[in-house]
Amino acid sequence: MKTNIQLIINRKPEVIKRLGISKATFHTRINQNLLPPPISLGERARGYLQHEIDAVIAAMVAGKSNEEVKLLVSDLVAQRKLAA
């Protein structure tokens, strides 16, 4: 199932700045499944899909619980496999 999402990749410093959180909090949220994990851009480079980060921010703005955000992140990661 292909989607028409424009794939924009952001690097970690950009995402951290958008979220307004520390590096430690950023990694904690990824480990807690409150943010989607990065994708590989090469041997040592990683990036984050902008539409996934946007979706998490929108859920936070909407007041979703951590459990609801975790479900969203799980769905976003699952969609990666379907988009290929």
N, C-alpha and C positions, 0 to 999 in steps of 0.2 A: 504494500500500500504506500504509494508515494504521496508526499505532501508538497504544497507550494510554499513552504517556509524558506525565506531567504536566509541562507546559512552565513552568519557573521561570527567570526571567532575573536574573542577577547582574551588577552593575556592576563595573568594573575594580578599584576599591579592595577590594571584598569578596573577589574571586577571588584577588588578590595576597595578602591576609591569610590566606586559607585555605591557599594553597600555601606561605606562609612564605618567599617569595622577593622580590627587589628588582624595581622597575619595569623596570630594564634587562634583567634575566634573564627576566622575563615576556615582554617584547617579542622578545628573542632566541629564546626557545622557540617563540613564534608563527611567527617568520620561518623557523625550522628545521623547522616542521611537527610540533613536539613538543607543541603545544597548539592547540586549534581556534581559528580566527579569530573575531572578534566578529560579531554580527549588527547590522544597522542598526535603530535604534529611532526614528529621525527624522533631521532634517537634520544634527544635530551629536552625537547621542547613540548610543552603542554599548553592547551588552550581551553576556553570555556565557551559553549555555544550561547550567544547573546539571547536567543529566544527562550532558552531554559532559565537563564538568570532573570530575565524579564518576568517570566511566569512565577518564579519564586517570590520576587519582589511584589508582584500584584497580589499574591496570596497573603503575604505579610501585611500589605496595606489593607486588605479586606478583613484582617483580623482572624485569619485561619489559625487553628491550633497547630502545635508541633506535629501531632499525629496526622493532621490533614496535609501539612506541608510534606511530611515524609511520604505519604501516598502519592502526592503530586510528583515528587522527585523520582520515586520508583516508576511511575508512569512515563515520565520524560525519558528516563534511561532506557526503558523498554521500547519506546518509540524509535530510539536510535537504530535498533536492529531492524525495525520495520521499514525505515526510510532508505535503507541501503539497496 
